Amino acid sequence: MKNKTKKVILFIVEGPTDADTLSPVLKKIFKPGDIHFHVVHGDITTVKKSSYDAVMKRLSSQITEEMKRYRFTKKDVVRIIHIVDTDGAFVSSENVVFKDTHHIEYGKDHIYTDNPVSIIGRNRQKSMSLRELSYAATVGGIPYSVHYFSRNIEHVMHNQQGNLTSDQKMYYADEFVKIYGNSPERFLKFIYSKDFAVSGNYRETWDFIMEDCNSLHRHSNLHLIFSFCDIK
Protein backbone atom coordinates (compact mmCIF):
# COMPACT_ATOMS: atom_id res chain seq x y z
CA MET A 1 0.00 0.00 0.00
CA LYS A 2 1.39 3.37 -1.01
CA ASN A 3 2.06 6.01 1.60
CA LYS A 4 -0.25 8.97 1.56
CA THR A 5 1.15 12.16 0.03
CA LYS A 6 2.49 14.43 2.73
CA LYS A 7 1.85 18.17 2.81
CA VAL A 8 5.20 19.69 3.63
CA ILE A 9 6.02 23.39 3.94
CA LEU A 10 9.79 23.66 3.65
CA PHE A 11 11.47 26.68 5.22
CA ILE A 12 14.95 27.58 3.98
CA VAL A 13 16.83 29.77 6.49
CA GLU A 14 20.34 31.14 6.74
CA GLY A 15 21.29 30.20 10.30
CA PRO A 16 20.30 27.93 13.20
CA THR A 17 18.89 30.76 15.31
CA ASP A 18 16.40 31.53 12.52
CA ALA A 19 15.08 27.99 12.86
CA ASP A 20 15.29 28.05 16.67
CA THR A 21 13.27 31.27 16.76
CA LEU A 22 10.54 30.42 14.28
CA SER A 23 10.15 26.65 14.34
CA PRO A 24 8.31 26.22 17.68
CA VAL A 25 5.53 28.73 17.02
CA LEU A 26 5.10 27.84 13.34
CA LYS A 27 4.70 24.20 14.29
CA LYS A 28 1.85 25.33 16.53
CA ILE A 29 0.24 27.34 13.73
CA PHE A 30 0.65 24.65 11.10
CA LYS A 31 0.35 20.94 11.71
CA PRO A 32 3.65 19.71 13.21
CA GLY A 33 4.23 17.24 10.39
CA ASP A 34 3.88 19.97 7.77
CA ILE A 35 6.91 22.02 8.81
CA HIS A 36 10.54 21.35 7.96
CA PHE A 37 13.39 23.82 8.45
CA HIS A 38 16.54 23.54 6.40
CA VAL A 39 19.49 25.62 7.63
CA VAL A 40 21.86 26.70 4.87
CA HIS A 41 24.56 27.90 7.30
CA GLY A 42 25.32 30.90 5.12
CA ASP A 43 23.93 33.19 2.48
CA ILE A 44 23.37 31.57 -0.89
CA THR A 45 22.73 34.96 -2.50
CA THR A 46 26.31 36.19 -2.06
CA VAL A 47 28.29 33.48 -3.80
CA LYS A 48 31.06 35.34 -5.60
CA LYS A 49 30.76 35.70 -9.36
CA SER A 50 27.54 33.74 -9.21
CA SER A 51 24.77 34.08 -11.76
CA TYR A 52 21.07 33.83 -10.98
CA ASP A 53 21.10 30.33 -12.47
CA ALA A 54 23.89 29.36 -10.09
CA VAL A 55 21.94 30.70 -7.10
CA MET A 56 18.87 28.74 -8.19
CA LYS A 57 21.00 25.62 -8.67
CA ARG A 58 22.39 25.94 -5.16
CA LEU A 59 18.92 26.54 -3.76
CA SER A 60 17.62 23.48 -5.56
CA SER A 61 20.45 21.37 -4.17
CA GLN A 62 19.58 22.49 -0.64
CA ILE A 63 15.96 21.46 -1.22
CA THR A 64 17.01 18.10 -2.65
CA GLU A 65 19.26 17.53 0.36
CA GLU A 66 16.34 18.09 2.73
CA MET A 67 14.02 15.85 0.73
CA LYS A 68 16.54 13.01 0.88
CA ARG A 69 17.10 13.54 4.59
CA TYR A 70 13.40 13.24 5.47
CA ARG A 71 12.40 10.98 2.57
CA PHE A 72 9.74 13.10 0.96
CA THR A 73 9.26 13.94 -2.71
CA LYS A 74 8.44 17.05 -4.72
CA LYS A 75 4.80 15.97 -4.69
CA ASP A 76 4.87 16.17 -0.88
CA VAL A 77 6.09 19.80 -0.82
CA VAL A 78 3.25 22.32 -1.09
CA ARG A 79 5.49 25.39 -0.77
CA ILE A 80 9.05 26.51 -0.20
CA ILE A 81 9.39 29.53 2.09
CA HIS A 82 12.85 31.08 1.76
CA ILE A 83 13.76 33.51 4.56
CA VAL A 84 16.67 35.90 4.02
CA ASP A 85 18.37 38.89 5.66
CA THR A 86 18.66 42.01 3.53
CA ASP A 87 21.91 43.21 5.19
CA GLY A 88 21.28 46.65 3.66
CA ALA A 89 22.10 45.24 0.24
CA PHE A 90 19.96 47.64 -1.78
CA VAL A 91 21.62 50.87 -0.64
CA SER A 92 23.65 52.81 -3.18
CA SER A 93 27.44 52.57 -3.20
CA GLU A 94 27.63 56.11 -1.79
CA ASN A 95 26.04 54.81 1.41
CA VAL A 96 28.89 52.37 2.00
CA VAL A 97 31.61 54.35 3.77
CA PHE A 98 35.02 53.64 5.24
CA LYS A 99 35.48 53.23 8.95
CA ASP A 100 38.43 51.75 10.79
CA THR A 101 36.53 48.82 12.26
CA HIS A 102 36.96 45.06 12.40
CA HIS A 103 33.25 44.41 11.84
CA ILE A 104 30.68 45.65 9.38
CA GLU A 105 28.53 48.23 11.15
CA TYR A 106 25.02 49.10 10.03
CA GLY A 107 23.61 52.56 10.61
CA LYS A 108 20.27 54.08 9.77
CA ASP A 109 21.41 55.18 6.31
CA HIS A 110 24.97 53.87 5.94
CA ILE A 111 27.07 50.74 6.09
CA TYR A 112 30.45 51.27 7.75
CA THR A 113 33.36 49.01 6.87
CA ASP A 114 37.13 49.01 6.53
CA ASN A 115 36.70 47.54 3.01
CA PRO A 116 33.99 49.47 1.12
CA VAL A 117 34.93 47.93 -2.24
CA SER A 118 34.26 44.43 -0.91
CA ILE A 119 30.89 45.38 0.63
CA ILE A 120 29.79 47.25 -2.49
CA GLY A 121 30.55 44.11 -4.48
CA ARG A 122 28.69 41.96 -1.98
CA ASN A 123 25.69 44.28 -2.13
CA ARG A 124 25.68 44.22 -5.92
CA GLN A 125 25.69 40.41 -5.95
CA LYS A 126 23.14 40.03 -3.16
CA SER A 127 20.71 42.65 -4.46
CA MET A 128 20.82 41.13 -7.95
CA SER A 129 20.13 37.65 -6.56
CA LEU A 130 17.30 38.82 -4.28
CA ARG A 131 15.70 40.83 -7.05
CA GLU A 132 15.61 37.78 -9.29
CA LEU A 133 14.44 35.48 -6.48
CA SER A 134 11.61 37.88 -5.65
CA TYR A 135 10.18 37.24 -9.11
CA ALA A 136 10.57 33.45 -8.94
CA ALA A 137 7.25 31.67 -8.48
CA THR A 138 8.67 28.15 -8.39
CA VAL A 139 11.90 26.28 -7.72
CA GLY A 140 12.12 22.94 -9.46
CA GLY A 141 8.39 23.08 -10.11
CA ILE A 142 7.56 23.65 -6.41
CA PRO A 143 5.71 26.85 -5.41
CA TYR A 144 8.22 29.31 -3.92
CA SER A 145 8.37 32.68 -2.23
CA VAL A 146 11.18 34.58 -0.53
CA HIS A 147 10.65 36.69 2.59
CA TYR A 148 13.01 39.09 4.30
CA PHE A 149 14.16 40.41 7.63
CA SER A 150 15.81 43.80 7.38
CA ARG A 151 18.53 44.06 8.33
CA ASN A 152 18.32 40.65 10.00
CA ILE A 153 16.11 38.58 12.29
CA GLU A 154 17.45 40.15 15.49
CA HIS A 155 16.81 43.62 14.10
CA VAL A 156 13.17 42.81 13.31
CA MET A 157 12.26 40.49 16.16
CA HIS A 158 14.19 42.20 18.96
CA ASN A 159 15.04 45.66 17.61
CA GLN A 160 18.72 44.88 18.14
CA GLN A 161 20.88 46.93 15.80
CA GLY A 162 24.43 46.04 16.77
CA ASN A 163 26.66 43.07 15.99
CA LEU A 164 25.71 40.10 18.13
CA THR A 165 27.75 37.08 19.14
CA SER A 166 26.46 33.56 18.54
CA ASP A 167 25.66 33.28 22.26
CA GLN A 168 23.68 36.54 22.15
CA LYS A 169 21.74 35.33 19.12
CA MET A 170 20.91 32.10 20.94
CA TYR A 171 19.78 34.08 23.97
CA TYR A 172 17.37 36.19 21.90
CA ALA A 173 16.06 33.11 20.12
CA ASP A 174 15.35 31.46 23.49
CA GLU A 175 13.65 34.59 24.80
CA PHE A 176 11.47 34.78 21.70
CA VAL A 177 10.36 31.17 22.15
CA LYS A 178 9.52 31.84 25.81
CA ILE A 179 7.21 34.67 24.79
CA TYR A 180 5.71 33.38 21.53
CA GLY A 181 6.55 29.68 21.21
CA ASN A 182 3.31 28.48 22.77
CA SER A 183 1.18 31.47 21.82
CA PRO A 184 0.35 31.50 18.09
CA GLU A 185 -2.21 34.29 18.53
CA ARG A 186 0.36 36.52 20.23
CA PHE A 187 2.92 35.73 17.53
CA LEU A 188 0.50 36.55 14.71
CA LYS A 189 -0.34 39.87 16.33
CA PHE A 190 3.37 40.62 16.65
CA ILE A 191 4.37 39.62 13.11
CA TYR A 192 1.68 41.88 11.66
CA SER A 193 2.89 44.81 13.77
CA LYS A 194 2.97 48.15 11.97
CA ASP A 195 6.35 48.72 13.62
CA PHE A 196 7.98 46.63 10.90
CA ALA A 197 5.46 44.67 8.76
CA VAL A 198 5.53 46.22 5.28
CA SER A 199 2.07 46.90 3.90
CA GLY A 200 0.97 45.86 0.43
CA ASN A 201 1.06 42.68 -1.60
CA TYR A 202 4.10 40.48 -2.10
CA ARG A 203 5.45 42.44 -5.09
CA GLU A 204 4.87 45.77 -3.37
CA THR A 205 6.78 44.69 -0.26
CA TRP A 206 9.77 43.75 -2.39
CA ASP A 207 9.63 46.98 -4.40
CA PHE A 208 9.57 48.86 -1.11
CA ILE A 209 12.63 47.18 0.42
CA MET A 210 14.63 47.84 -2.75
CA GLU A 211 14.09 51.61 -2.49
CA ASP A 212 16.53 54.10 -0.97
CA CYS A 213 17.85 52.91 2.42
CA ASN A 214 14.84 50.79 3.33
CA SER A 215 16.96 47.64 3.39
CA LEU A 216 18.82 49.11 6.37
CA HIS A 217 15.65 49.93 8.29
CA ARG A 218 13.52 47.63 10.43
CA HIS A 219 11.14 45.95 7.98
CA SER A 220 9.83 42.50 7.14
CA ASN A 221 7.33 40.80 4.86
CA LEU A 222 7.34 37.52 6.78
CA HIS A 223 3.66 37.98 7.60
CA LEU A 224 2.83 37.28 3.95
CA ILE A 225 3.69 33.60 4.38
CA PHE A 226 0.16 33.23 5.75
CA SER A 227 -1.34 34.52 2.52
CA PHE A 228 0.48 31.71 0.68
CA CYS A 229 -0.20 28.95 3.19
CA ASP A 230 -3.52 27.84 4.62
CA ILE A 231 -3.37 28.13 8.42
CA LYS A 232 -6.89 26.93 9.14
C-alpha positions in Angstrom: 0.0 0.0 0.0 1.4 3.4 -1.0 2.1 6.0 1.6 -0.3 9.0 1.6 1.2 12.2 0.0 2.5 14.4 2.7 1.8 18.2 2.8 5.2 19.7 3.6 6.0 23.4 3.9 9.8 23.7 3.6 11.5 26.7 5.2 15.0 27.6 4.0 16.8 29.8 6.5 20.3 31.1 6.7 21.3 30.2 10.3 20.3 27.9 13.2 18.9 30.8 15.3 16.4 31.5 12.5 15.1 28.0 12.9 15.3 28.1 16.7 13.3 31.3 16.8 10.5 30.4 14.3 10.1 26.7 14.3 8.3 26.2 17.7 5.5 28.7 17.0 5.1 27.8 13.3 4.7 24.2 14.3 1.9 25.3 16.5 0.2 27.3 13.7 0.7 24.7 11.1 0.3 20.9 11.7 3.7 19.7 13.2 4.2 17.2 10.4 3.9 20.0 7.8 6.9 22.0 8.8 10.5 21.4 8.0 13.4 23.8 8.5 16.5 23.5 6.4 19.5 25.6 7.6 21.9 26.7 4.9 24.6 27.9 7.3 25.3 30.9 5.1 23.9 33.2 2.5 23.4 31.6 -0.9 22.7 35.0 -2.5 26.3 36.2 -2.1 28.3 33.5 -3.8 31.1 35.3 -5.6 30.8 35.7 -9.4 27.5 33.7 -9.2 24.8 34.1 -11.8 21.1 33.8 -11.0 21.1 30.3 -12.5 23.9 29.4 -10.1 21.9 30.7 -7.1 18.9 28.7 -8.2 21.0 25.6 -8.7 22.4 25.9 -5.2 18.9 26.5 -3.8 17.6 23.5 -5.6 20.4 21.4 -4.2 19.6 22.5 -0.6 16.0 21.5 -1.2 17.0 18.1 -2.6 19.3 17.5 0.4 16.3 18.1 2.7 14.0 15.8 0.7 16.5 13.0 0.9 17.1 13.5 4.6 13.4 13.2 5.5 12.4 11.0 2.6 9.7 13.1 1.0 9.3 13.9 -2.7 8.4 17.0 -4.7 4.8 16.0 -4.7 4.9 16.2 -0.9 6.1 19.8 -0.8 3.2 22.3 -1.1 5.5 25.4 -0.8 9.1 26.5 -0.2 9.4 29.5 2.1 12.8 31.1 1.8 13.8 33.5 4.6 16.7 35.9 4.0 18.4 38.9 5.7 18.7 42.0 3.5 21.9 43.2 5.2 21.3 46.6 3.7 22.1 45.2 0.2 20.0 47.6 -1.8 21.6 50.9 -0.6 23.6 52.8 -3.2 27.4 52.6 -3.2 27.6 56.1 -1.8 26.0 54.8 1.4 28.9 52.4 2.0 31.6 54.4 3.8 35.0 53.6 5.2 35.5 53.2 9.0 38.4 51.8 10.8 36.5 48.8 12.3 37.0 45.1 12.4 33.3 44.4 11.8 30.7 45.6 9.4 28.5 48.2 11.1 25.0 49.1 10.0 23.6 52.6 10.6 20.3 54.1 9.8 21.4 55.2 6.3 25.0 53.9 5.9 27.1 50.7 6.1 30.5 51.3 7.8 33.4 49.0 6.9 37.1 49.0 6.5 36.7 47.5 3.0 34.0 49.5 1.1 34.9 47.9 -2.2 34.3 44.4 -0.9 30.9 45.4 0.6 29.8 47.2 -2.5 30.6 44.1 -4.5 28.7 42.0 -2.0 25.7 44.3 -2.1 25.7 44.2 -5.9 25.7 40.4 -5.9 23.1 40.0 -3.2 20.7 42.6 -4.5 20.8 41.1 -8.0 20.1 37.7 -6.6 17.3 38.8 -4.3 15.7 40.8 -7.1 15.6 37.8 -9.3 14.4 35.5 -6.5 11.6 37.9 -5.6 10.2 37.2 -9.1 10.6 33.4 -8.9 7.2 31.7 -8.5 8.7 28.2 -8.4 11.9 26.3 -7.7 12.1 22.9 -9.5 8.4 23.1 -10.1 7.6 23.6 -6.4 5.7 26.9 -5.4 8.2 29.3 -3.9 8.4 32.7 -2.2 11.2 34.6 -0.5 10.6 36.7 2.6 13.0 39.1 4.3 14.2 40.4 7.6 15.8 43.8 7.4 18.5 44.1 8.3 18.3 40.6 10.0 16.1 38.6 12.3 17.4 40.1 15.5 16.8 43.6 14.1 13.2 42.8 13.3 12.3 40.5 16.2 14.2 42.2 19.0 15.0 45.7 17.6 18.7 44.9 18.1 20.9 46.9 15.8 24.4 46.0 16.8 26.7 43.1 16.0 25.7 40.1 18.1 27.7 37.1 19.1 26.5 33.6 18.5 25.7 33.3 22.3 23.7 36.5 22.1 21.7 35.3 19.1 20.9 32.1 20.9 19.8 34.1 24.0 17.4 36.2 21.9 16.1 33.1 20.1 15.4 31.5 23.5 13.6 34.6 24.8 11.5 34.8 21.7 10.4 31.2 22.2 9.5 31.8 25.8 7.2 34.7 24.8 5.7 33.4 21.5 6.6 29.7 21.2 3.3 28.5 22.8 1.2 31.5 21.8 0.3 31.5 18.1 -2.2 34.3 18.5 0.4 36.5 20.2 2.9 35.7 17.5 0.5 36.5 14.7 -0.3 39.9 16.3 3.4 40.6 16.6 4.4 39.6 13.1 1.7 41.9 11.7 2.9 44.8 13.8 3.0 48.1 12.0 6.3 48.7 13.6 8.0 46.6 10.9 5.5 44.7 8.8 5.5 46.2 5.3 2.1 46.9 3.9 1.0 45.9 0.4 1.1 42.7 -1.6 4.1 40.5 -2.1 5.5 42.4 -5.1 4.9 45.8 -3.4 6.8 44.7 -0.3 9.8 43.8 -2.4 9.6 47.0 -4.4 9.6 48.9 -1.1 12.6 47.2 0.4 14.6 47.8 -2.7 14.1 51.6 -2.5 16.5 54.1 -1.0 17.8 52.9 2.4 14.8 50.8 3.3 17.0 47.6 3.4 18.8 49.1 6.4 15.7 49.9 8.3 13.5 47.6 10.4 11.1 45.9 8.0 9.8 42.5 7.1 7.3 40.8 4.9 7.3 37.5 6.8 3.7 38.0 7.6 2.8 37.3 4.0 3.7 33.6 4.4 0.2 33.2 5.8 -1.3 34.5 2.5 0.5 31.7 0.7 -0.2 28.9 3.2 -3.5 27.8 4.6 -3.4 28.1 8.4 -6.9 26.9 9.1 
